[in-house]
């Protein structure tokens, strides 16, 4: 695949992997992207997962057409990109490894060497001339690891962005970018919004026509949309107006309350209601939905004097990924001593800039007139915010 004059895609598709980073389901696989830039000198942009080293080196050899690479630029040291570095060095021992100081410190940890004598440490604004093409390095710390750099090719207006602008899914599967890029962003990068905002300001100063991430498709059209989405996500803005109801239910009574709340919200004009069963649905999707929308209702049962384990897991993910700037309400159930709201609120107070709804719902076993009235009051309060 030709990206631009002298820039070729040499990445691979992984349809074997079931869980990315050991936790994110990837029904359509993953792409590990790599690129080669051909000029008077040749630079290879990142490696791939170790399980695909031979395929990657074969792709590289075909693209080189008898030539030898001068540089391997390491933008990100996560093993799905860096595990093939040693195999590259063994095949091309005269090549120079290029990366940040942080990247070389990690190479010492992974490989026992910083490749002294064959390395080039780069910082913000440093350049590397390949001939007609000159590459400029842009530091992008904590997007999403501390050693990350972007690389800008001004001649072709191409920006190589490490994991930023990536998504789940292999490149031989056609699917919507926004959905899987959003799930990827909030799962992988979401905690580091300030860092993403900082690097977006740097990107805004560059004339970019092509974005080449390390996962997902090469972006060549409507870049304003992709950059706009990243700006919204990293500033924790509301992308879609609506309410997410995330719940757990043991014997169906809490689920019944959730279904009633959903119906009431729609009846009262809420523009969008998303309901997710945390015990059965993909939690990464639930996290994505919570960040996408402006209002969140947490509904669960009292359990061991606190609240249900899968709700614990969900709230932990929200707190850990810097959930903020949202309205949150609670629905609790408990047969003799409801305690879920107290625990959930205490944990959600760890999040910044959260507005808690005035109305919450307490169910003792099953719905009755009092709890139905509470649901109606909560629906009225939330729907009014969309009027």
Secondary structure, DSSP 8 states (H G I E B T S, - for coil): -EEETTEEE--EEE-S-SEETTTEE-TT-EEE--EEEESSSEEEE----GGGHHHHHHHHHHHHTT---SEEE-S--SHHHHTTHHHHHHH-TT-EEEE-HHHHHHHHHHHS---TTSEEE--TT-EEE-SS-EEEEEE-TTSSSTT-EEEEETTTTEEE-TTTT--SB-TTS---HHHHHHHHIIIIIGGGHHHHHHHHHHHTTS--SEEE-SSS--B-S-HHHHHHHHHHHHTT--SEEEEEEEE--SSSHHHHHHHHHHHHHHHTT-S-EEEEETTTS-HHHHHHHHHHEEEEEEEEEEETTEE-HHHHHHHHHHHHTT-EEEEEEEEEE-SS---HHHHHHHHHTTSEEEEE-S--EEESSS--HHHHHHHHHHHHHHHHTT-
